[in-house]
Amino acid sequence: MCEKDETAGTPSRTDPRLFDAHCHLGWFADPVAAARDGAAAGLSALAVTVSPGEYLELRGRLAGERNVALAAGLHPWWVRDARDADELVALLPGVRHVGEVGLDAAPRRVATWKAQLACFERICEACARTSDPDAPKVVSVHAVRSAGAALDALERTGAAGSCRCVLHWFSGSSDELWRAVRLGCWFSLGERALATRRGREYARVLPAGRILAETDLPEAEGSPATARDVISSLERAVAGIASARGASPDETRALVARNAERLLG
């Protein structure tokens, strides 16, 4: 499904019935079993990580799982100091998939805001500098109450142009949405986003070629959730996107599969 990433397994090029553009595979009680059960059911995924340590721990375990594109990340909740980006930045020359990275300006994250900004800026700059024009980096971006600041960093560093940036669970303003579209960003929509009026409206108006489906599952480390839970959530997300756009679930499932192939391939 995508070009070979020297540090992770190579997903199959066969179009999946479903593609999860943002999941935490490492949080399953058994990530390898979840990946293999997903493959047997026609599920592929961009598996994000919250820290370089999690990425390095999973890289070897998932190397043979061709339905998984493993991303190296530094979630803003895990940032405490500007130097926290050092390990991820050092990995980026050899990594094609990046995430979860970004910014979170929720009140309980305000103490680390300056460190988040510094880390995200460095990550974006490194992504832009090391992205291959023939196989651009795919970057899954978290931006809670911070869409404008995240877009500023993506634009200022050149990451928006040199990488394929996916805004995970986008909740910014309408103006920020269209700015992101103009910058070339993609959008991964899950059932929880689609449960809101704003989420449904964004699903309705976004360019068809920029829409992906996601789950953001599981919700906690060591979860007993299964691949079937991911598939059920994705089916609900596809149905929500289809309803918002006045399309059939089958048409929408095919659309997001084609978009995933374009994103990764």
C-alpha positions in Angstrom: 0.0 0.0 0.0 3.0 2.3 0.4 6.6 2.5 -0.5 9.0 0.7 1.7 9.8 2.4 5.0 13.2 1.2 6.1 12.2 1.2 9.7 8.9 -0.5 9.7 6.8 -3.1 7.9 5.6 -2.4 4.3 1.8 -2.3 4.0 0.3 -4.2 1.1 -0.7 -2.4 -2.0 -4.1 -4.2 -2.1 -6.9 -1.7 -1.4 -8.3 -2.5 2.0 -12.0 -2.7 2.7 -11.2 -0.3 5.4 -8.3 1.9 6.3 -7.8 3.5 9.8 -5.8 6.7 9.3 -5.1 7.2 13.0 -5.0 4.4 15.6 -2.9 3.6 18.6 -1.9 0.0 17.7 0.7 0.0 20.5 -2.1 0.4 23.1 -3.7 -2.9 22.3 -2.9 -5.6 24.9 -1.3 -7.6 21.9 -0.5 -5.2 19.0 0.8 -8.0 16.8 -2.4 -10.1 17.2 -4.5 -7.0 16.6 -2.6 -6.2 13.4 -2.9 -9.8 12.1 -6.6 -10.0 13.0 -7.1 -6.7 11.1 -5.3 -8.0 8.1 -7.4 -11.1 8.0 -10.5 -8.9 8.0 -9.2 -6.5 5.2 -8.1 -3.7 7.6 -5.0 -1.6 7.1 -3.9 1.2 9.4 -1.6 4.1 10.0 -0.5 3.3 13.5 0.7 6.4 15.4 2.8 6.4 18.5 3.0 8.9 21.4 6.8 8.9 21.9 10.0 7.8 20.1 10.4 5.1 22.7 7.0 3.5 21.8 7.9 3.7 18.1 11.2 2.0 18.7 9.6 -0.7 20.8 7.0 -1.5 18.2 9.2 -1.2 15.1 10.7 -4.7 15.4 7.5 -6.4 16.6 5.4 -5.0 13.7 8.1 -5.3 11.0 6.4 -8.2 9.2 2.8 -6.8 9.4 2.3 -5.5 5.8 -1.1 -3.9 6.6 0.5 -1.5 9.1 2.3 1.8 8.4 4.0 2.6 11.7 4.5 6.3 12.5 7.1 7.8 14.8 5.6 10.3 17.1 5.8 12.7 20.0 2.3 13.5 21.3 2.0 17.0 22.8 0.7 15.4 26.0 4.1 13.7 26.4 6.1 17.0 26.0 7.6 18.6 29.1 10.7 20.4 27.7 11.9 21.7 24.3 14.6 19.1 24.3 12.0 16.3 24.3 12.0 16.5 20.4 15.7 15.5 20.2 15.1 11.8 19.9 12.3 12.0 17.3 14.2 14.6 15.2 17.2 12.2 15.2 15.0 9.4 13.9 13.2 11.4 11.1 15.8 11.0 8.3 15.0 7.3 8.2 11.2 7.5 8.9 8.5 8.1 6.3 5.4 8.1 8.6 5.3 10.6 11.5 2.7 11.0 14.2 1.1 11.7 16.5 2.7 15.1 16.7 1.2 18.5 17.2 -0.1 21.0 19.7 -2.7 21.1 22.5 -3.9 24.4 24.0 -6.5 22.9 26.3 -6.4 24.5 29.8 -4.8 21.5 31.5 -1.9 21.6 28.9 -1.1 25.3 29.3 2.0 24.7 31.4 3.8 23.0 28.5 2.6 25.3 25.7 6.0 26.9 25.0 7.7 23.6 25.0 5.0 22.1 22.7 5.5 25.0 20.3 9.3 24.6 20.3 9.1 20.8 19.8 6.5 20.9 17.0 8.4 23.6 15.2 11.6 21.5 15.3 9.7 18.4 14.2 8.0 20.2 11.3 11.3 21.7 10.1 13.0 18.2 10.3 10.1 16.6 8.4 10.3 19.3 5.6 14.1 18.9 5.4 14.1 15.1 5.2 10.9 14.4 3.1 11.5 12.7 -0.2 9.7 14.3 -3.1 9.1 10.9 -4.6 7.7 9.5 -1.3 6.7 12.4 0.9 6.5 12.0 4.6 3.0 11.4 6.0 2.4 13.5 9.2 -0.5 12.9 11.5 -1.2 16.2 13.4 -3.0 16.7 16.7 -4.3 20.3 17.0 -6.6 20.9 20.0 -7.6 24.6 20.4 -4.5 25.3 18.3 -5.3 24.8 14.7 -4.0 28.3 13.7 -0.7 27.8 15.5 -0.3 24.3 14.0 -1.0 25.6 10.5 1.5 28.5 11.1 4.2 26.0 11.9 3.4 23.7 9.0 3.5 26.6 6.6 6.5 28.5 8.1 8.7 25.4 8.0 7.6 24.2 4.6 6.2 20.9 6.0 2.8 21.7 4.5 4.2 21.7 1.0 6.8 19.0 1.2 4.8 16.5 3.4 1.3 15.0 3.3 -0.1 16.5 6.5 -3.2 14.8 8.0 -5.2 16.8 10.5 -6.5 14.3 13.0 -9.9 15.0 14.5 -9.9 18.6 13.2 -11.9 20.9 15.4 -10.7 24.4 14.3 -12.8 27.2 12.8 -14.3 27.3 9.3 -11.6 29.8 8.3 -8.9 27.5 9.6 -10.4 24.6 7.8 -10.2 26.3 4.5 -6.8 27.6 5.2 -5.7 24.0 5.8 -7.4 22.9 2.6 -5.4 25.6 0.7 -2.2 24.4 2.3 -2.9 20.9 1.0 -3.8 19.2 4.3 -5.8 16.0 4.5 -8.4 15.3 7.2 -9.1 12.1 9.2 -12.6 11.9 10.6 -13.8 9.5 13.3 -17.2 8.6 14.7 -16.7 11.0 17.7 -16.0 14.0 15.5 -18.9 13.0 13.3 -21.2 13.0 16.3 -20.9 16.8 16.4 -22.6 19.3 14.2 -19.3 20.9 13.2 -17.8 17.5 12.4 -20.7 16.6 10.1 -20.6 20.0 8.4 -16.8 19.6 7.8 -17.4 16.1 6.4 -20.0 17.6 4.0 -17.9 20.4 2.6 -14.4 19.0 2.5 -12.9 18.1 -0.9 -13.7 14.4 -1.5 -10.0 13.6 -2.2 -8.8 14.9 1.2 -11.1 12.8 3.4 -9.9 9.8 5.5 -11.6 7.7 8.2 -10.0 7.1 11.6 -10.8 5.6 15.0 -8.2 7.0 17.5 -8.6 3.6 19.2 -8.0 2.2 21.7 -8.5 4.8 24.4 -5.9 3.6 26.9 -2.7 1.5 27.0 -3.1 -2.2 27.5 -6.6 -2.2 26.2 -8.5 -5.5 25.6 -10.1 -4.0 22.5 -9.8 -6.0 19.3 -9.5 -5.4 15.6 -13.3 -6.0 15.4 -13.8 -2.9 17.6 -11.7 -0.9 15.2 -13.6 -2.1 12.2 -17.0 -1.4 13.9 -15.8 2.2 14.7 -14.6 2.7 11.1 -17.9 1.4 9.7 -19.7 4.0 11.8 -17.3 6.7 10.7 -17.8 5.8 7.0 -21.6 5.8 7.5 -21.3 9.2 9.2 -19.3 10.6 6.3 -21.6 9.1 3.8 -24.7 10.6 5.5 -23.1 14.0 5.7 -22.2 14.0 2.0 -25.4 12.4 0.8 -23.5 9.3 -0.5 -23.8 5.6 0.0 -21.6 3.8 2.6 -20.2 1.6 -0.2 -19.3 4.7 -2.3 -17.7 6.3 0.8 -15.8 3.2 1.8 -14.3 3.1 -1.7 -13.5 6.8 -1.6 -11.6 6.6 1.7 -9.7 3.5 0.5 -8.6 5.3 -2.7 -7.6 8.3 -0.7 -5.6 6.2 1.7 -3.8 4.6 -1.3 -3.0 8.1 -2.6 -1.9 9.3 0.8 0.5 6.4 1.4 1.4 5.4 -2.1 
